[in-house]
Amino acid sequence: MCPPADEKGKAGPKPAEAPFAELPAVPDFEAMAQNMGKLVEQAGKVTAAYLKPIERGEAKTGQADEASEMVKVLGRVAERWVSDPQKIIEAQGAITSDFLSLWSSTLKRLGGEQVEPVIAPEKRDARFADPEWDSHPVFDFVKQAYLLTTRWAEGMVEQADELDPHTRDKARFYVKQIAGALSPSNFVATNPELLRETMAQNGENLVRGMKMLAEDVEAGGGELKIRQSDAGAFQVGVNIATTPGKVIYRNDIIELIQYAPATETVLKRPLLIVPPWINKFYILDLNAEKSFIRWCVSQGLTVFCISWVNPDHRHALKDFESYMREGIFAALEAIEQVTGEKQVSTIGYCVGGTLLGVTLAYMAATRDKRIASATFFTTQVDFSHAGELSVFVDEEQIRAVEEQMAERGYLDGSRMSGAFNMLRPNDLIWSYAVNNYLKGKAPTPFDLLYWNSDSTRMPAANHSFYLRNCYLENKLSKGEMRLGGKRLDLKKVKIPIYNLATREDHIAPAKSVFLGSQTFGGPVDYVMAGSGHIAGVVNPPNKVKYQYWTGPKPEGAFEDWMKKTEEHPGSWWPHWLGWLEKQAPKRVKPRIPGEGPLPALEDAPGSYVKIKA
């Protein structure tokens, strides 16, 4: 990271000192020439991998629509500026002034003076961590010029008059994508670290990188699927998703896993976990140390978890009601058969939590009392302040998605995976592009990123309902959603609720989850954990990472509630367990999966989770 200008009393970076001094004075030109030939050969393989699905008529659609949308949105920003020539002159003057200041600063540095940078990257920006971004005047100039231009472009969006909020949000998002793609850290000629690597290896790093690029385009069916982890290092059910258990029920869209007990007694009331179908359930069972599921079992809970099918064209008509009836309701019926319990506690994560909220409202309307309490992990039921994914949602974009889904019956997994990666392009896209394709280094094994790339498809009917009723029209929180012939009213949901948000969540912002807490009719414990959508949830007690906040009843403004909170170090897991156990503390003998009325079909984690998109 770039140190503060006043660190150790110094006024800024030192003048340049013999850049690339550790390299041989003369590269091996013969080896360089041979590697350039190999590079061209590998580039041909990239082209072939890209063209193959086009020639077969199997090319994926959607990218042209996305590019068109970006051009259209940024065109609207430009229109606002063109309508006021005086503002254009002022904007041009501002960027000109910035560059004059930068040029003056650079000249002084070249003359041996120490000067303050005109602009510096954020401390968390890892793109400019190499020392030569600061110490070498040329690279420092390139870096600062990029940062000034990016800041200016962001300002153009913010200062454009009469833009509606949604268009402005989309423009911010697209400017962030363009800025990430054009960073000088992404190019060999403008990145000092890449230059050193390339010179030292005579270009062999680029050959390796181009080979991986061809493989990744091939793996993506003609589209680039950037590898974020060493996929060969993990195998579901072998060294990931390994908590012992059995699949005890299966239908078209779920497998229900019952986990083996690990204590002499267990809480009488079972626990059902409803994970998102946008990702696979084993985010809650990555490994023994980080597994929320394994920890729950170790605390004496009888844990059941839904594993959603990775859908294909056969599931095109499976809608939200199907996921409620064949998902949650089918699981409740199976749990009652094997435990004899008529009531369960539940957990819903992300969109799985939204489905759980919809289900609770339906059950309240039909006086179904099989769910005694609900916990939500980073879940939205009120989408009025939805996260950054809302930039993808308006009538025009939803229609385009629906047209794509109509062709196959589902939304391809790469679309959702790409959308999530675009929320953090520098971390989840460009850092891996540089590492893989320019440095020629294979990514290291990382279970979380292996899970992140193990994408899932979305059934057409389900995804269309979700986008329209939740993101676009926010019907659930308004009491306007209809499902199974019933109008859904969350105020009729009176059961105890533990609603977990995370402070840095860009998908389900803490404020959005807070507002959602106010839509329920019963007692709600709103808790906010540190970190984001994943790390804030998967935060085991033995790691002593992050923290969580508790406070009064979630009412009024989120900012006012925050002023009344108490901060607690470490994991929220024990706090949640205390809340859960207090409701139904009675314990019984453990239940062994497969020994009840429903025999075991296979070992956990089952078959559905192993289906690739």
C-alpha positions as CSV (number, residue, x, y, z in Angstrom):
1,M,0.0,0.0,0.0
2,C,1.0,3.6,-0.5
3,P,2.2,5.1,2.8
4,P,0.8,8.4,4.0
5,A,2.8,11.4,2.9
6,D,3.8,12.4,6.4
7,E,5.0,8.9,7.5
8,K,8.1,9.1,9.6
9,G,8.2,12.9,9.1
10,K,8.9,12.7,5.3
11,A,7.1,14.9,2.9
12,G,6.5,12.3,0.1
13,P,8.2,9.7,-2.1
14,K,11.9,9.9,-2.7
15,P,13.3,10.7,-6.2
16,A,13.8,7.8,-8.6
17,E,16.6,5.4,-7.7
18,A,17.9,3.2,-10.5
19,P,14.7,1.5,-11.7
20,F,15.0,-2.3,-12.5
21,A,18.6,-2.2,-11.1
22,E,18.3,-5.9,-10.1
23,L,17.7,-7.1,-13.7
24,P,20.4,-8.1,-16.2
25,A,21.5,-5.2,-18.3
26,V,20.6,-7.0,-21.5
27,P,17.7,-9.5,-21.7
28,D,18.1,-12.8,-23.5
29,F,16.7,-11.6,-26.9
30,E,16.7,-15.1,-28.4
31,A,14.6,-16.5,-25.5
32,M,12.4,-13.4,-25.8
33,A,11.8,-14.0,-29.5
34,Q,11.0,-17.6,-29.0
35,N,8.5,-16.7,-26.3
36,M,6.9,-14.1,-28.5
37,G,6.3,-16.8,-31.1
38,K,4.8,-19.1,-28.4
39,L,2.6,-16.1,-27.3
40,V,1.2,-15.7,-30.8
41,E,0.5,-19.5,-30.9
42,Q,-1.4,-19.3,-27.6
43,A,-3.3,-16.2,-28.8
44,G,-4.5,-18.3,-31.7
45,K,-5.8,-20.9,-29.3
46,V,-7.7,-18.1,-27.4
47,T,-9.3,-17.0,-30.6
48,A,-10.2,-20.6,-31.5
49,A,-11.8,-21.1,-28.0
50,Y,-13.8,-17.9,-28.5
51,L,-15.0,-18.8,-32.0
52,K,-15.9,-22.5,-31.3
53,P,-19.3,-21.9,-29.7
54,I,-20.1,-19.2,-32.4
55,E,-19.4,-21.7,-35.2
56,R,-21.6,-24.4,-33.4
57,G,-24.4,-21.9,-32.8
58,E,-24.0,-22.3,-29.1
59,A,-22.7,-18.8,-28.2
60,K,-24.2,-17.3,-25.1
61,T,-26.3,-14.1,-25.5
62,G,-26.5,-11.1,-23.3
63,Q,-23.2,-9.3,-23.5
64,A,-24.2,-7.1,-26.4
65,D,-27.3,-6.1,-24.4
66,E,-25.2,-5.2,-21.4
67,A,-22.7,-3.1,-23.5
68,S,-25.7,-1.3,-25.1
69,E,-27.1,-0.5,-21.7
70,M,-23.8,0.9,-20.5
71,V,-23.5,3.1,-23.6
72,K,-27.1,4.3,-23.2
73,V,-26.7,5.2,-19.5
74,L,-23.4,7.1,-19.9
75,G,-25.0,8.8,-22.9
76,R,-27.7,10.2,-20.6
77,V,-25.0,11.6,-18.4
78,A,-23.3,13.2,-21.4
79,E,-26.6,14.7,-22.5
80,R,-27.0,16.5,-19.2
81,W,-23.6,18.1,-19.6
82,V,-24.1,19.0,-23.3
83,S,-27.2,20.9,-22.4
84,D,-25.1,23.4,-20.4
85,P,-22.0,24.6,-22.3
86,Q,-20.7,26.6,-19.3
87,K,-20.6,23.5,-17.1
88,I,-18.6,21.7,-19.8
89,I,-16.0,24.5,-19.8
90,E,-15.8,24.4,-16.0
91,A,-15.3,20.6,-16.1
92,Q,-12.6,20.9,-18.7
93,G,-10.9,23.6,-16.7
94,A,-11.0,21.4,-13.5
95,I,-9.2,18.4,-15.2
96,T,-6.8,20.7,-17.0
97,S,-5.9,22.4,-13.7
98,D,-5.3,19.0,-12.0
99,F,-3.0,17.8,-14.8
100,L,-1.0,21.1,-14.7
101,S,-0.5,20.5,-11.0
102,L,0.6,17.0,-11.6
103,W,3.0,18.0,-14.4
104,S,4.5,20.7,-12.2
105,S,4.9,18.2,-9.4
106,T,6.6,15.7,-11.7
107,L,9.0,18.2,-13.0
108,K,10.0,19.1,-9.5
109,R,10.6,15.5,-8.6
110,L,12.7,15.0,-11.7
111,G,14.7,18.0,-10.5
112,G,15.4,16.2,-7.2
113,E,12.8,17.9,-5.0
114,Q,10.5,16.1,-2.6
115,V,6.9,17.0,-3.2
116,E,3.5,16.0,-1.9
117,P,1.5,13.8,-4.4
118,V,-1.4,15.6,-6.1
119,I,-3.6,12.6,-5.4
120,A,-2.9,9.3,-3.7
121,P,-4.7,5.9,-3.9
122,E,-6.8,4.7,-1.0
123,K,-4.8,2.8,1.6
124,R,-6.7,-0.4,0.8
125,D,-6.0,-0.2,-2.9
126,A,-3.6,-3.1,-3.5
127,R,-3.1,-2.3,-7.2
128,F,-0.4,0.2,-6.4
129,A,1.4,-1.6,-3.7
130,D,4.7,-2.0,-5.6
131,P,7.2,0.6,-4.3
132,E,8.0,1.9,-7.8
133,W,4.6,3.3,-8.2
134,D,5.8,5.9,-5.7
135,S,9.6,5.9,-6.2
136,H,9.8,6.1,-10.0
137,P,8.6,9.5,-11.3
138,V,7.2,8.0,-14.6
139,F,5.1,5.4,-12.9
140,D,4.1,7.8,-10.2
141,F,2.9,10.2,-12.9
142,V,0.9,7.4,-14.7
143,K,-0.7,6.4,-11.4
144,Q,-1.7,9.9,-10.4
145,A,-2.9,10.7,-13.9
146,Y,-5.2,7.6,-13.8
147,L,-6.5,8.6,-10.3
148,L,-7.2,12.2,-11.3
149,T,-9.0,11.0,-14.4
150,T,-11.1,8.5,-12.5
151,R,-12.0,11.1,-9.9
152,W,-13.0,13.5,-12.6
153,A,-15.2,10.9,-14.3
154,E,-16.9,10.1,-11.0
155,G,-17.5,13.8,-10.5
156,M,-19.1,14.1,-13.9
157,V,-21.7,11.5,-12.9
158,E,-22.3,13.1,-9.5
159,Q,-22.6,16.6,-10.9
160,A,-24.9,15.8,-13.8
161,D,-28.1,17.7,-13.3
162,E,-31.6,16.1,-13.3
163,L,-30.5,12.5,-13.4
164,D,-33.0,10.2,-11.7
165,P,-31.4,8.2,-8.8
166,H,-31.5,4.8,-10.6
167,T,-29.8,6.2,-13.7
168,R,-27.1,7.9,-11.5
169,D,-26.5,4.6,-9.6
170,K,-26.1,2.8,-12.9
171,A,-23.7,5.4,-14.2
172,R,-21.6,5.2,-11.1
173,F,-21.5,1.4,-11.5
174,Y,-20.4,1.6,-15.2
175,V,-17.8,4.2,-14.5
176,K,-16.4,1.9,-11.8
177,Q,-16.2,-0.9,-14.3
178,I,-14.5,1.2,-16.9
179,A,-12.1,2.7,-14.4
180,G,-11.2,-0.8,-13.1
181,A,-10.6,-2.1,-16.7
182,L,-8.4,0.9,-17.7
183,S,-6.2,0.9,-14.6
184,P,-2.4,1.1,-15.5
185,S,-1.8,-1.8,-13.2
186,N,-3.6,-4.0,-15.8
187,F,-1.0,-3.5,-18.6
188,V,2.6,-4.7,-18.9
189,A,3.9,-1.4,-20.3
190,T,2.5,0.7,-17.4
191,N,3.0,-1.6,-14.5
192,P,6.5,-1.7,-13.0
193,E,6.1,-5.0,-11.4
194,L,4.9,-6.6,-14.6
195,L,7.7,-5.0,-16.5
196,R,10.2,-6.5,-14.2
197,E,8.6,-9.9,-14.3
198,T,8.4,-9.9,-18.1
199,M,12.0,-8.8,-18.6
200,A,13.4,-11.2,-16.0
201,Q,11.5,-14.1,-17.5
202,N,12.0,-13.1,-21.2
203,G,8.3,-13.0,-21.7
204,E,7.7,-16.6,-20.5
205,N,5.2,-15.3,-18.0
206,L,3.0,-14.0,-20.8
207,V,3.1,-17.3,-22.6
208,R,1.9,-19.1,-19.5
209,G,-0.7,-16.5,-19.0
210,M,-2.0,-16.8,-22.6
211,K,-2.2,-20.5,-22.2
212,M,-4.4,-20.1,-19.1
213,L,-6.5,-17.5,-20.9
214,A,-7.2,-20.0,-23.7
215,E,-8.2,-22.6,-21.1
216,D,-10.4,-20.2,-19.3
217,V,-12.2,-19.1,-22.5
218,E,-12.7,-22.8,-23.3
219,A,-14.0,-23.5,-19.8
220,G,-16.5,-20.5,-20.2
221,G,-17.9,-21.8,-23.4
222,G,-16.6,-18.9,-25.5
223,E,-16.7,-16.4,-22.7
224,L,-13.9,-15.7,-20.3
225,K,-14.3,-17.5,-16.9
226,I,-11.5,-16.1,-14.8
227,R,-10.2,-18.8,-12.4
228,Q,-10.0,-17.4,-8.9
229,S,-8.7,-20.5,-7.2
230,D,-7.0,-23.8,-7.9
231,A,-10.1,-25.8,-8.8
232,G,-8.1,-29.0,-8.7
233,A,-7.3,-28.5,-5.0
234,F,-10.9,-29.0,-3.8
235,Q,-13.5,-31.8,-4.2
236,V,-17.0,-31.4,-2.7
237,G,-17.5,-34.1,-0.1
238,V,-13.8,-34.9,0.2
239,N,-12.1,-31.8,1.6
240,I,-15.0,-29.3,1.4
241,A,-18.6,-29.8,2.6
242,T,-17.5,-32.7,4.8
243,T,-19.8,-32.5,7.9
244,P,-21.1,-36.1,8.3
245,G,-24.7,-36.6,7.4
246,K,-27.2,-38.3,5.0
247,V,-29.5,-37.2,2.3
248,I,-32.9,-38.4,3.6
249,Y,-35.3,-36.9,1.0
250,R,-35.1,-35.9,-2.6
251,N,-37.5,-34.3,-5.1
252,D,-37.1,-32.3,-8.4
253,I,-35.6,-29.3,-6.7
254,I,-34.1,-30.2,-3.3
255,E,-32.2,-32.8,-1.5
256,L,-32.7,-32.6,2.3
257,I,-29.6,-33.4,4.3
258,Q,-29.8,-34.5,8.0
259,Y,-26.5,-34.1,9.8
260,A,-25.2,-36.7,12.2
261,P,-25.3,-35.7,15.9
262,A,-22.1,-35.1,17.8
263,T,-23.4,-34.7,21.3
264,E,-25.1,-37.0,23.9
265,T,-28.2,-34.9,23.9
266,V,-29.7,-32.5,21.4
267,L,-32.3,-29.7,21.5
268,K,-35.7,-31.2,20.9
269,R,-36.7,-28.6,18.3
270,P,-34.9,-29.3,15.0
271,L,-33.2,-26.6,12.9
272,L,-33.9,-26.2,9.1
273,I,-31.4,-24.2,7.0
274,V,-32.7,-22.6,3.8
275,P,-29.7,-21.5,1.8
276,P,-29.7,-19.4,-1.3
277,W,-30.1,-21.1,-4.7
278,I,-28.0,-18.3,-6.3
279,N,-25.0,-20.1,-4.7
280,K,-24.5,-23.6,-3.3
281,F,-25.2,-24.4,0.3
282,Y,-21.7,-25.4,1.3
283,I,-20.7,-21.8,2.0
284,L,-22.0,-22.8,5.5
285,D,-19.8,-26.0,5.4
286,L,-16.5,-25.0,3.8
287,N,-14.2,-26.9,6.1
288,A,-14.1,-28.2,9.7
289,E,-12.8,-24.9,11.1
290,K,-15.2,-22.5,9.3
291,S,-18.3,-24.7,9.0
292,F,-21.4,-23.1,10.6
293,I,-23.2,-26.3,10.1
294,R,-20.6,-28.4,11.9
295,W,-20.5,-25.9,14.8
296,C,-24.3,-26.1,15.1
297,V,-24.1,-29.9,15.3
298,S,-21.4,-29.6,18.0
299,Q,-23.7,-27.4,20.1
300,G,-26.4,-30.0,20.2
301,L,-28.7,-29.0,17.3
302,T,-30.4,-31.5,15.0
303,V,-29.5,-29.8,11.7
304,F,-31.3,-30.2,8.4
305,C,-30.2,-28.3,5.3
306,I,-31.8,-27.9,1.9
307,S,-29.5,-28.5,-1.1
308,W,-31.1,-26.9,-4.1
309,V,-30.8,-28.6,-7.5
310,N,-28.6,-26.8,-10.1
311,P,-31.6,-26.3,-12.5
312,D,-31.7,-26.8,-16.3
313,H,-34.4,-26.5,-18.9
314,R,-36.6,-29.1,-17.1
315,H,-37.1,-26.6,-14.2
316,A,-38.0,-23.6,-16.4
317,L,-41.5,-23.3,-14.8
318,K,-40.5,-23.8,-11.2
319,D,-41.5,-20.5,-9.7
320,F,-41.4,-19.0,-6.2
321,E,-44.4,-21.0,-5.1
322,S,-42.8,-24.2,-6.4
323,Y,-39.7,-23.4,-4.3
324,M,-41.9,-22.8,-1.3
325,R,-44.0,-26.0,-1.7
326,E,-41.4,-28.4,-3.0
327,G,-38.6,-26.8,-1.0
328,I,-39.5,-25.5,2.4
329,F,-42.8,-27.3,2.8
330,A,-41.4,-30.6,1.6
331,A,-38.5,-30.2,4.0
332,L,-40.9,-29.5,6.9
333,E,-42.9,-32.7,6.1
334,A,-39.8,-34.8,6.0
335,I,-38.4,-33.4,9.3
336,E,-41.7,-34.2,11.0
337,Q,-41.6,-37.7,9.7
338,V,-38.0,-38.4,11.0
339,T,-38.2,-36.5,14.3
340,G,-41.9,-36.4,15.2
341,E,-41.6,-32.7,15.8
342,K,-44.4,-30.5,14.5
343,Q,-42.4,-27.3,14.9
344,V,-38.9,-26.3,13.8
345,S,-36.6,-23.4,14.0
346,T,-35.4,-22.0,10.6
347,I,-32.5,-20.1,9.1
348,G,-32.7,-18.3,5.7
349,Y,-29.6,-17.0,4.0
350,C,-29.8,-14.2,1.3
351,V,-32.4,-15.1,-1.3
352,G,-33.1,-18.2,0.8
353,G,-34.1,-15.8,3.5
354,T,-36.4,-13.9,1.2
355,L,-38.1,-17.1,0.2
356,L,-38.4,-17.9,4.0
357,G,-40.0,-14.5,4.6
358,V,-42.4,-15.1,1.8
359,T,-43.2,-18.5,3.2
360,L,-43.7,-17.2,6.7
361,A,-46.2,-14.6,5.4
362,Y,-48.1,-17.4,3.5
363,M,-48.1,-19.6,6.6
364,A,-49.5,-16.7,8.6
365,A,-52.3,-16.3,6.1
366,T,-53.1,-20.0,6.2
367,R,-52.5,-20.3,10.0
368,D,-49.7,-22.8,9.5
369,K,-47.6,-22.9,12.7
370,R,-44.9,-25.4,11.8
371,I,-42.1,-22.8,11.9
372,A,-41.6,-21.6,15.5
373,S,-38.8,-19.1,14.9
374,A,-36.8,-17.7,12.0
375,T,-33.2,-16.4,11.7
376,F,-32.2,-14.4,8.6
377,F,-28.7,-14.0,7.4
378,T,-28.1,-10.9,5.3
379,T,-31.7,-11.1,3.9
380,Q,-33.8,-8.4,2.3
381,V,-37.6,-8.4,2.5
382,D,-37.8,-4.7,2.0
383,F,-36.0,-3.7,-1.2
384,S,-36.5,0.1,-1.1
385,H,-32.8,0.5,-0.2
386,A,-31.5,-2.6,-2.0
387,G,-27.8,-3.1,-2.6
388,E,-25.6,-2.6,-5.7
389,L,-27.3,-5.4,-7.6
390,S,-30.3,-3.1,-8.0
391,V,-28.3,-1.4,-10.9
392,F,-29.2,-4.5,-13.0
393,V,-32.9,-4.1,-12.3
394,D,-35.3,-2.0,-14.3
395,E,-38.1,-2.9,-16.7
396,E,-35.9,-2.8,-19.8
397,Q,-33.1,-4.9,-18.3
398,I,-35.5,-7.4,-16.8
399,R,-37.2,-7.9,-20.2
400,A,-33.8,-8.5,-21.7
401,V,-33.0,-11.1,-19.0
402,E,-36.4,-12.8,-19.5
403,E,-35.8,-13.0,-23.3
404,Q,-32.4,-14.7,-22.6
405,M,-34.0,-17.1,-20.1
406,A,-36.8,-18.0,-22.5
407,E,-34.3,-19.5,-24.9
408,R,-33.1,-22.1,-22.5
409,G,-35.5,-22.0,-19.5
410,Y,-32.9,-20.7,-17.1
411,L,-30.4,-17.9,-16.6
412,D,-26.9,-19.2,-17.1
413,G,-24.8,-19.3,-13.9
414,S,-22.0,-17.2,-15.4
415,R,-24.4,-14.2,-15.5
416,M,-25.0,-14.2,-11.8
417,S,-21.4,-15.0,-11.0
418,G,-20.3,-12.1,-13.3
419,A,-22.7,-9.7,-11.7
420,F,-21.3,-10.5,-8.2
421,N,-17.7,-10.2,-9.4
422,M,-18.6,-6.8,-10.9
423,L,-19.5,-5.4,-7.5
424,R,-15.8,-5.6,-6.6
425,P,-14.1,-5.5,-10.0
426,N,-10.6,-4.7,-8.8
427,D,-10.5,-7.5,-6.2
428,L,-12.5,-10.2,-8.0
429,I,-11.7,-9.6,-11.7
430,W,-8.7,-7.5,-12.5
431,S,-6.4,-8.7,-9.7
432,Y,-6.8,-12.3,-11.0
433,A,-6.5,-11.2,-14.7
434,V,-3.2,-9.6,-13.8
435,N,-2.0,-12.5,-11.7
436,N,-3.1,-15.2,-14.1
437,Y,-2.6,-13.8,-17.6
438,L,0.2,-11.3,-17.2
439,K,2.2,-12.7,-14.4
440,G,1.5,-16.2,-15.6
441,K,0.8,-17.5,-12.1
442,A,-1.9,-20.0,-11.2
443,P,-4.1,-18.7,-8.4
444,T,-3.6,-20.3,-5.0
445,P,-6.1,-22.8,-3.5
446,F,-8.8,-20.9,-1.5
447,D,-12.0,-22.6,-0.5
448,L,-14.1,-19.5,-0.4
449,L,-13.2,-18.5,-4.0
450,Y,-13.6,-22.1,-5.2
451,W,-17.2,-21.9,-3.8
452,N,-17.6,-18.5,-5.4
453,S,-16.8,-19.9,-8.9
454,D,-19.0,-23.0,-8.4
455,S,-21.9,-21.1,-10.0
456,T,-25.6,-22.1,-10.3
457,R,-28.3,-21.5,-12.8
458,M,-31.7,-19.7,-12.1
459,P,-35.0,-21.2,-13.3
460,A,-36.7,-18.7,-15.6
461,A,-40.1,-18.5,-13.7
462,N,-38.4,-18.2,-10.3
463,H,-35.9,-15.6,-11.3
464,S,-38.4,-13.5,-13.2
465,F,-40.8,-13.5,-10.1
466,Y,-37.9,-12.5,-7.8
467,L,-36.7,-9.7,-9.9
468,R,-40.1,-8.2,-10.6
469,N,-41.8,-8.7,-7.3
470,C,-38.9,-7.9,-5.0
471,Y,-36.3,-5.7,-6.6
472,L,-38.5,-3.9,-9.1
473,E,-41.8,-3.5,-7.3
474,N,-40.9,-4.3,-3.7
475,K,-44.3,-5.9,-3.2
476,L,-43.5,-8.0,-0.2
477,S,-42.8,-5.1,2.2
478,K,-45.8,-3.3,0.8
479,G,-48.2,-6.2,1.5
480,E,-49.0,-6.5,-2.2
481,M,-47.3,-9.8,-3.1
482,R,-49.6,-12.6,-3.9
483,L,-48.6,-16.3,-3.8
484,G,-50.7,-19.4,-3.9
485,G,-53.9,-17.3,-4.0
486,K,-53.0,-15.4,-0.9
487,R,-52.0,-11.8,-0.3
488,L,-48.9,-11.8,1.8
489,D,-48.7,-9.5,4.9
490,L,-45.5,-9.7,6.9
491,K,-47.2,-7.9,9.8
492,K,-49.1,-11.1,10.4
493,V,-45.8,-12.9,11.1
494,K,-45.6,-13.0,14.9
495,I,-42.9,-15.6,15.6
496,P,-39.5,-14.5,17.1
497,I,-37.0,-13.4,14.5
498,Y,-33.2,-13.0,14.7
499,N,-32.2,-10.7,11.8
500,L,-28.5,-10.6,11.1
501,A,-27.0,-7.9,8.9
502,T,-23.4,-7.2,8.1
503,R,-21.8,-3.7,8.2
504,E,-20.1,-3.8,4.8
505,D,-22.7,-5.7,2.8
506,H,-23.1,-4.4,-0.8
507,I,-25.8,-7.0,-1.6
508,A,-28.1,-6.7,1.4
509,P,-27.0,-3.4,3.0
510,A,-27.4,-3.2,6.8
511,K,-29.8,-0.3,6.4
512,S,-32.0,-2.4,4.1
513,V,-32.1,-5.3,6.5
514,F,-32.9,-2.9,9.4
515,L,-35.9,-1.5,7.5
516,G,-37.0,-5.1,6.7
517,S,-37.0,-5.8,10.4
518,Q,-39.8,-3.3,10.8
519,T,-42.1,-5.1,8.4
520,F,-42.7,-8.1,10.8
521,G,-45.4,-8.2,13.3
522,G,-43.6,-10.0,16.1
523,P,-40.4,-9.6,18.2
524,V,-37.3,-9.0,16.1
525,D,-33.7,-9.0,17.4
526,Y,-31.7,-7.0,14.8
527,V,-27.9,-7.7,15.1
528,M,-25.2,-6.3,12.8
529,A,-21.9,-8.2,12.3
530,G,-18.6,-6.8,11.1
531,S,-17.3,-7.4,7.5
532,G,-19.5,-8.3,4.5
533,H,-22.1,-10.6,3.0
534,I,-20.0,-13.8,3.4
535,A,-17.2,-13.1,5.9
536,G,-19.6,-11.4,8.3
537,V,-21.7,-14.6,8.4
538,V,-19.0,-17.2,8.2
539,N,-17.2,-16.0,11.3
540,P,-16.5,-18.9,13.7
541,P,-15.8,-18.1,17.4
542,N,-12.4,-19.7,17.4
543,K,-11.1,-17.1,14.9
544,V,-11.9,-14.1,17.1
545,K,-12.3,-11.9,14.0
546,Y,-14.6,-8.9,13.4
547,Q,-17.3,-8.0,15.9
548,Y,-21.0,-7.5,16.2
549,W,-23.4,-4.9,17.5
550,T,-26.7,-5.4,19.4
551,G,-29.1,-2.7,20.3
552,P,-32.7,-1.8,21.1
553,K,-35.8,-2.7,19.1
554,P,-35.2,-1.9,15.4
555,E,-37.4,1.0,14.9
556,G,-37.0,4.6,13.6
557,A,-33.9,5.5,11.6
558,F,-31.0,3.1,11.2
559,E,-28.5,5.9,12.1
560,D,-30.3,6.6,15.4
561,W,-30.3,2.9,16.2
562,M,-26.6,2.7,15.6
563,K,-26.0,5.4,18.3
564,K,-27.6,3.2,20.9
565,T,-25.8,-0.1,20.1
566,E,-23.2,-2.1,22.1
567,E,-20.2,-3.5,20.3
568,H,-19.1,-7.0,21.1
569,P,-15.8,-8.6,20.1
570,G,-15.6,-11.8,18.1
571,S,-18.3,-14.0,16.6
572,W,-22.1,-13.5,16.9
573,W,-22.6,-17.3,16.7
574,P,-22.8,-17.9,20.5
575,H,-25.1,-14.9,20.9
576,W,-27.5,-16.4,18.3
577,L,-27.3,-19.8,19.9
578,G,-28.3,-18.3,23.3
579,W,-31.3,-16.7,21.6
580,L,-32.3,-19.9,20.0
581,E,-31.9,-22.2,23.0
582,K,-33.8,-19.8,25.2
583,Q,-37.0,-20.4,23.1
584,A,-37.0,-24.2,23.4
585,P,-34.3,-25.5,25.8
586,K,-35.6,-29.0,26.2
587,R,-33.2,-31.7,25.2
588,V,-33.7,-35.3,23.9
589,K,-31.6,-38.2,22.7
590,P,-29.9,-37.6,19.4
591,R,-31.5,-38.6,16.1
592,I,-29.5,-40.7,13.7
593,P,-29.9,-39.9,10.0
594,G,-31.4,-42.8,8.1
595,E,-32.7,-44.7,11.1
596,G,-36.1,-43.1,11.1
597,P,-39.0,-43.6,8.7
598,L,-37.0,-42.0,5.9
599,P,-34.0,-44.2,5.0
600,A,-30.7,-42.6,3.9
601,L,-30.5,-42.1,0.2
602,E,-26.7,-41.3,0.2
603,D,-24.1,-39.6,2.2
604,A,-23.9,-35.9,2.6
605,P,-23.4,-33.6,0.8
606,G,-25.5,-35.4,-1.8
607,S,-25.6,-35.3,-5.6
608,Y,-27.4,-32.0,-6.4
609,V,-24.5,-29.9,-5.0
610,K,-22.1,-31.6,-7.4
611,I,-24.0,-30.6,-10.6
612,K,-21.9,-28.0,-12.4
613,A,-23.4,-25.1,-14.3
